[in-house]
Amino acid sequence: MVTKPKILIVDDDNFMLQFVRAMLDEETYEILITKSPADSLSIIHSKRPDVVISDIEMPGIQGTELIKVIHEINPQTPVIFISSLERDGLKQELIEAGSFGFISKPVEPEKLENMVKRALSTINRAA
C-alpha cells in the first residue's frame, strides 16, 4: 500500500487554513490542519508530516520559533511559510532559520503545489 505524503498546515486564521487545504489535492496528500502552533508540535511528534506549511505571525509562537522546534523534532522536515508580512530581511531570516520556502499572500495555487512537490522531492532523495 502506498501512503500519501502528509502535509501539515498551521495558521491561526481558519479561512486561510481551509483555503490552503482546498488548494492541495486530498487524493494526493493526507492533509492535517491546526489553528494552534502549540498543537502543531504534538501533531509533528505523532503524525510525522512530510512537509509543514505555516503562517509566520501567530499568537503564542512565531513561525521563526516554530521552525526551530520542528527541526529539533525532525531536521529533514521542509517548512514552507505563507504570509502577507513583507518586512525587510524577513526572507533572509527565514532562510537562516532553515525554511524551505516562502510564498506571499495572495497564494497562487500552482506556486504552492510546485513548492510542495519540490519539498517532497528533497526528502525523497535524502531518504
C-alpha positions as CSV (number, residue, x, y, z in Angstrom):
1,M,0.0,0.0,0.0
2,V,1.3,3.4,-1.0
3,T,1.0,6.0,1.7
4,K,0.1,9.6,0.8
5,P,2.6,12.3,1.8
6,K,1.4,14.1,4.9
7,I,1.1,17.9,4.8
8,L,0.5,19.8,8.0
9,I,-1.0,23.3,7.6
10,V,-0.6,25.7,10.6
11,D,-2.4,29.0,10.6
12,D,-4.4,30.8,13.3
13,D,-6.8,32.1,10.6
14,N,-9.5,29.5,9.9
15,F,-10.2,30.9,6.4
16,M,-6.6,30.6,5.4
17,L,-6.4,27.0,6.8
18,Q,-9.4,26.0,4.6
19,F,-8.2,28.0,1.6
20,V,-4.7,26.4,1.6
21,R,-6.3,23.0,2.3
22,A,-8.5,23.4,-0.8
23,M,-5.5,24.2,-3.0
24,L,-3.9,20.9,-2.2
25,D,-5.3,17.7,-3.7
26,E,-6.6,15.4,-1.0
27,E,-6.3,12.5,-3.4
28,T,-2.6,13.1,-3.5
29,Y,-1.9,14.2,0.1
30,E,-3.0,13.5,3.6
31,I,-3.9,17.0,4.9
32,L,-3.5,17.8,8.6
33,I,-4.6,21.2,9.9
34,T,-4.4,23.1,13.1
35,K,-5.0,26.7,14.2
36,S,-2.7,26.3,17.1
37,P,1.1,26.4,16.8
38,A,1.4,24.6,20.2
39,D,-0.9,21.8,18.9
40,S,1.2,21.6,15.7
41,L,4.1,20.3,17.8
42,S,2.1,17.3,19.1
43,I,0.9,16.6,15.6
44,I,4.5,16.7,14.3
45,H,5.6,14.3,17.1
46,S,2.7,11.8,16.5
47,K,2.0,12.1,12.8
48,R,5.4,12.9,11.4
49,P,4.3,15.1,8.5
50,D,6.4,15.2,5.4
51,V,6.0,18.9,4.9
52,V,4.8,21.8,7.1
53,I,3.1,24.9,5.7
54,S,2.8,27.6,8.3
55,D,1.9,31.2,8.7
56,I,4.6,33.4,10.3
57,E,2.7,35.7,12.7
58,M,0.6,33.7,15.1
59,P,-0.3,34.0,18.8
60,G,2.0,32.2,21.2
61,I,4.8,31.3,18.8
62,Q,6.1,32.9,15.7
63,G,7.0,30.9,12.6
64,T,10.7,31.5,13.0
65,E,10.5,30.0,16.5
66,L,8.2,27.2,15.3
67,I,10.7,26.1,12.6
68,K,13.4,25.7,15.2
69,V,11.3,23.3,17.3
70,I,10.1,21.4,14.1
71,H,13.8,20.9,13.1
72,E,14.6,19.7,16.7
73,I,12.0,17.0,16.2
74,N,13.0,16.2,12.6
75,P,15.7,18.3,10.9
76,Q,14.6,16.9,7.5
77,T,11.1,18.3,7.6
78,P,10.7,21.1,4.9
79,V,8.8,24.1,6.2
80,I,7.1,26.4,3.8
81,F,5.9,29.8,5.1
82,I,2.9,31.7,3.8
83,S,2.4,35.3,4.8
84,S,1.3,38.8,3.8
85,L,4.2,40.0,6.0
86,E,6.8,41.7,3.8
87,R,9.3,43.4,6.2
88,D,12.9,43.9,5.3
89,G,15.1,41.0,5.9
90,L,12.3,38.6,6.5
91,K,13.1,36.1,3.7
92,Q,16.8,36.1,4.8
93,E,15.7,35.5,8.4
94,L,13.5,32.5,7.3
95,I,16.3,31.1,5.2
96,E,18.7,31.3,8.1
97,A,16.1,29.6,10.3
98,G,16.0,26.7,7.8
99,S,12.9,27.5,5.8
100,F,12.4,25.6,2.6
101,G,10.5,28.5,1.0
102,F,8.3,31.5,1.3
103,I,5.0,32.3,-0.5
104,S,3.5,35.8,-0.3
105,K,-0.3,36.2,0.1
106,P,-2.4,36.1,-2.0
107,V,-1.3,32.5,-2.6
108,E,-1.2,31.2,-6.2
109,P,-2.3,27.5,-6.2
110,E,0.2,26.5,-8.8
111,K,3.1,28.1,-6.9
112,L,2.1,26.3,-3.7
113,E,1.7,23.0,-5.4
114,N,5.1,23.3,-7.2
115,M,6.8,24.2,-3.9
116,V,5.2,21.3,-2.1
117,K,6.3,18.9,-4.8
118,R,9.9,20.3,-4.7
119,A,9.9,20.0,-0.9
120,L,8.8,16.4,-1.1
121,S,11.4,15.6,-3.8
122,T,14.2,16.7,-1.5
123,I,13.1,14.4,1.3
124,N,12.6,11.5,-1.1
125,R,16.1,11.9,-2.4
126,A,17.5,12.2,1.1
127,A,15.7,9.1,2.3
